[in-house]
Structures are given as C-alpha cells and as structure tokens.
Amino acid sequence: MYIMLSFKKAGTNDIPLIRELTFQIWPVTYKSILSPQQMEYMLERMYSVPSLEHQMRTLEHRFIIGYYMEEPAAFASYSPQSREAGIYRLHKIYILPSMQGKGAGREIINHITDEILQDGATILELNVNRFNNAKSFYEKMGFEVYRTEDKDIGNGYFMNDYVMRRQL
C-alpha cells in the first residue's frame, strides 16, 4: 500500500507539531542506536523550541510537514549548503512509524527535489547514522556514500555518520 501525502510549509507556529512528531518518531527510530541519555541530549539540542526557532529564522532551514488524510504524518527540513555549487542539504526527514514503508519517504524526497531544482540545485546531500537502516532506503533513492563523518556534538557524544549525496 502506497500513501499519498500533501505538504505544507512549516513556520515557527508549527514548532509544537514538529516537536510532537519528533517525540513519537525518535524513540522508535533510534532505540537500538542511541542510549536514552544521548537521545535526551540530542532531542534537547536539536528539537527544543529555541533550537527549532534558530534553525528556521537564523539558519533559514525550510521545514515541511507531510499530511496523510489531513493528519500530520511526517516532517522534513532542508536548506542550501552551498548555493554557488548547487548543493542542498536534507537536514531532517522523519515519518511516523505507522507510515514507514508505504512510500512516504519517497514522496518527501521527490517533493523536496522538485522544490530545490527550481532554485538551481544539482546535488542533494544528507547525513545518516552508520547504524541506521535508513541507509538502504537512501541508496534506493539514488544516494551514494560520499564520505564518513564523526562529529563531536558535545557531552562526550559523537554523530557517526555517512554523508550521502544524490545527483539531481
């Protein structure tokens, strides 16, 4: 069964909804990858109200919310990484566990690709944890490992990621 999503641009007034979705998705998605302490630290660091406001206002991340039958089911954010080089970064893509495996991820990436192609994008780049099963989904979507990255995020925690890229 494949689902069809509708998309809405999200702003600061949507932060409570983004946080609600995050707290439904993250514990399921990362329970086998992150300790409860690291998950709590990362959620506060990346999904607190001030952090999301900063991402939207200062860093100019574009957020979208995906709706299935008028119910919020997913969200994503993206921004130019290097406008001159046409590189855009997919910062976040999260789908409710009950909606995963039904084509929602493909719809979100296709929607974002359509948006950024209008801005002259030639590459879409993302990070994925090296132990995250989503890597195989990204490969099916045409992404390839560009490099590995170990990023110190503070408090003794690291993000051990693949940086993946897709030519548009």
BELTALIN-V691258 format. One record per backbone hydrogen bond with DSSP energy under -0.5 kcal/mol. NH is the residue of the N-H (numbers start at 1). CO is the residue of the C=O. If there is no record, write none. Layout:
((NH | CO) (NH | CO))
This chain:
((3 | 102) (6 | 67) (8 | 65) (10 | 63) (14 | 11) (15 | 12) (18 | 14) (19 | 15) (20 | 16) (21 | 17) (22 | 18) (23 | 19) (24 | 20) (24 | 21) (25 | 21) (26 | 22) (28 | 25) (29 | 25) (30 | 26) (31 | 27) (33 | 30) (34 | 30) (39 | 35) (40 | 36) (41 | 37) (42 | 38) (43 | 39) (44 | 40) (45 | 41) (46 | 42) (47 | 43) (48 | 44) (52 | 48) (53 | 49) (54 | 50) (55 | 51) (56 | 52) (57 | 53) (58 | 54) (59 | 54) (61 | 55) (62 | 78) (63 | 10) (63 | 61) (64 | 76) (65 | 8) (66 | 74) (67 | 6) (68 | 71) (69 | 67) (71 | 68) (73 | 66) (74 | 66) (75 | 94) (76 | 64) (77 | 92) (78 | 62) (79 | 89) (81 | 87) (82 | 87) (86 | 82) (86 | 83) (87 | 82) (88 | 86) (88 | 123) (89 | 79) (90 | 125) (91 | 77) (91 | 89) (92 | 77) (94 | 75) (96 | 73) (99 | 96) (100 | 96) (100 | 97) (102 | 99) (104 | 99) (107 | 103) (108 | 104) (109 | 105) (110 | 106) (111 | 107) (112 | 108) (113 | 109) (114 | 110) (115 | 111) (116 | 112) (117 | 113) (118 | 114) (119 | 116) (120 | 117) (121 | 116) (122 | 86) (123 | 86) (124 | 166) (125 | 88) (126 | 164) (127 | 90) (128 | 162) (130 | 160) (132 | 129) (135 | 132) (136 | 133) (137 | 133) (138 | 134) (139 | 135) (140 | 136) (141 | 137) (142 | 139) (143 | 138) (144 | 165) (146 | 163) (147 | 163) (149 | 161) (151 | 149) (151 | 159) (152 | 150) (153 | 151) (153 | 157) (154 | 157) (157 | 154) (159 | 151) (160 | 158) (161 | 149) (161 | 159) (162 | 128) (163 | 147) (164 | 126) (164 | 162) (165 | 144) (166 | 124) (168 | 122))
